[in-house]
Amino acid sequence: MKVKIDVDIDILYRYYCEYTLEYTDFIVFDREEFVNEILNDKLCFYAYEDDLLVGFISMSLVEKTCFVSLLYGSDQTKIGLLKHAEEELRKNDIKELWFHFFNPVKIAWVLEPGITHPGIQGVELDSPTHKMLLEYGFVENSVQETYYLNLKVFDDSLTKQLANASAIDFYNPLMHKGFTEFINELESDSWAKELSQNQSLKTPLRLLVALEEGVVKGFAGPIKLGKNNRGYFAGIMISKDMRGKKLGTALFFRLCSELKHLGAEYMTFFTGSNNPARFIYLKARCRVVKRFVTLKKNV
């Protein structure tokens, strides 16, 4: 096997489409998306046997960390590509190689006909690729579970009956206090950025908040529809001093109700297998449809 840095785009795209459809449940990028998401400004290597393309790897660099987006080919080809990639990363003082949901490239995949999720969370747990990567030297970092909820059969009449349901409302900056302080408390920079950007819009999307005497103590939202009538779910969080009071359950059920009324037909999202919030999701009749593992290798 020979590894090269040059490729005929037409041949590569045809190989990518055929491999994706045969071996994965990923949604195929159109040609322009493929070039923009997988090739442009990415670190790519291509495997050949007798001048025939037999595999490739595409990676994204974020400072001193490298994320694998696509790794195609036989197991032997994949290992050869990884070895070559590591040699190049070491030359450029790149410290870590990851399969992780922090990858800036988002690859949508199909849960079942008509149901899609906008990004993979790593490598499918217990898949042949997972086992191959462990044997090669990658180390497991976390297990992520993808959830699905059919909103068309979600019983939103239960929402108003939940404890603390009255503590949930849409955020109103003229009535509610402590929003900036709450954002500063958030455990996720991406959540803080999204909520701040939303509130800076001329017409912000509606945001559900949990309140204590008019002070913001939790969030879920913003409320919006994604592709294929998928209900959007950025995340959910309750201030540490208010946890254990069923506010998270009330927030999530209200979110589901609002998305259903907006026209959403389903929700998909993921969380760590040890996240206590999973009990809220299971109570709402969400089901786990796939488990992924994040993997790391020190280069």
VENCORWO-V741764 format. One record per residue. N is the residue number from 1. RES is the residue in one small letter. NEAR is the number of other ideal C-beta (glycine too) atoms within 8 Angstrom. Layout:
{{N/RES/NEAR} {N/RES/NEAR}}
//
This chain:
{{1/m/9} {2/k/6} {3/v/10} {4/k/8} {5/i/5} {6/d/4} {7/v/10} {8/d/5} {9/i/8} {10/d/6} {11/i/9} {12/l/12} {13/y/10} {14/r/8} {15/y/11} {16/y/15} {17/c/9} {18/e/8} {19/y/11} {20/t/10} {21/l/7} {22/e/6} {23/y/5} {24/t/8} {25/d/5} {26/f/10} {27/i/8} {28/v/8} {29/f/9} {30/d/6} {31/r/7} {32/e/6} {33/e/8} {34/f/12} {35/v/10} {36/n/8} {37/e/10} {38/i/13} {39/l/10} {40/n/6} {41/d/2} {42/k/11} {43/l/10} {44/c/12} {45/f/13} {46/y/13} {47/a/15} {48/y/12} {49/e/8} {50/d/4} {51/d/4} {52/l/6} {53/l/11} {54/v/10} {55/g/14} {56/f/16} {57/i/14} {58/s/13} {59/m/13} {60/s/12} {61/l/9} {62/v/8} {63/e/4} {64/k/6} {65/t/10} {66/c/15} {67/f/15} {68/v/12} {69/s/12} {70/l/10} {71/l/10} {72/y/11} {73/g/12} {74/s/7} {75/d/7} {76/q/8} {77/t/12} {78/k/15} {79/i/10} {80/g/12} {81/l/16} {82/l/12} {83/k/8} {84/h/10} {85/a/14} {86/e/11} {87/e/8} {88/e/10} {89/l/11} {90/r/9} {91/k/6} {92/n/6} {93/d/6} {94/i/12} {95/k/7} {96/e/11} {97/l/15} {98/w/15} {99/f/12} {100/h/12} {101/f/11} {102/f/7} {103/n/12} {104/p/7} {105/v/11} {106/k/7} {107/i/10} {108/a/10} {109/w/11} {110/v/10} {111/l/12} {112/e/6} {113/p/4} {114/g/5} {115/i/11} {116/t/13} {117/h/10} {118/p/7} {119/g/8} {120/i/8} {121/q/10} {122/g/11} {123/v/12} {124/e/10} {125/l/10} {126/d/5} {127/s/8} {128/p/6} {129/t/10} {130/h/13} {131/k/9} {132/m/11} {133/l/11} {134/l/11} {135/e/6} {136/y/9} {137/g/6} {138/f/11} {139/v/8} {140/e/9} {141/n/9} {142/s/8} {143/v/12} {144/q/15} {145/e/13} {146/t/15} {147/y/15} {148/y/12} {149/l/14} {150/n/8} {151/l/13} {152/k/7} {153/v/5} {154/f/12} {155/d/5} {156/d/10} {157/s/6} {158/l/8} {159/t/12} {160/k/6} {161/q/6} {162/l/11} {163/a/7} {164/n/12} {165/a/12} {166/s/4} {167/a/10} {168/i/13} {169/d/9} {170/f/7} {171/y/13} {172/n/7} {173/p/7} {174/l/3} {175/m/5} {176/h/13} {177/k/6} {178/g/9} {179/f/12} {180/t/6} {181/e/8} {182/f/13} {183/i/10} {184/n/7} {185/e/8} {186/l/11} {187/e/5} {188/s/8} {189/d/6} {190/s/6} {191/w/13} {192/a/11} {193/k/8} {194/e/10} {195/l/13} {196/s/9} {197/q/8} {198/n/11} {199/q/11} {200/s/6} {201/l/8} {202/k/2} {203/t/3} {204/p/9} {205/l/9} {206/r/10} {207/l/14} {208/l/16} {209/v/14} {210/a/17} {211/l/12} {212/e/8} {213/e/4} {214/g/7} {215/v/9} {216/v/14} {217/k/14} {218/g/15} {219/f/16} {220/a/11} {221/g/10} {222/p/12} {223/i/12} {224/k/7} {225/l/10} {226/g/9} {227/k/5} {228/n/8} {229/n/9} {230/r/13} {231/g/15} {232/y/10} {233/f/9} {234/a/7} {235/g/8} {236/i/13} {237/m/10} {238/i/13} {239/s/10} {240/k/6} {241/d/5} {242/m/12} {243/r/9} {244/g/4} {245/k/8} {246/k/9} {247/l/15} {248/g/13} {249/t/12} {250/a/16} {251/l/16} {252/f/13} {253/f/14} {254/r/13} {255/l/14} {256/c/16} {257/s/11} {258/e/11} {259/l/14} {260/k/13} {261/h/7} {262/l/10} {263/g/7} {264/a/12} {265/e/10} {266/y/13} {267/m/14} {268/t/14} {269/f/7} {270/f/11} {271/t/11} {272/g/8} {273/s/10} {274/n/5} {275/n/7} {276/p/5} {277/a/9} {278/r/11} {279/f/7} {280/i/11} {281/y/12} {282/l/8} {283/k/7} {284/a/11} {285/r/7} {286/c/10} {287/r/7} {288/v/8} {289/v/9} {290/k/9} {291/r/11} {292/f/16} {293/v/15} {294/t/16} {295/l/16} {296/k/11} {297/k/12} {298/n/6} {299/v/10}}
//
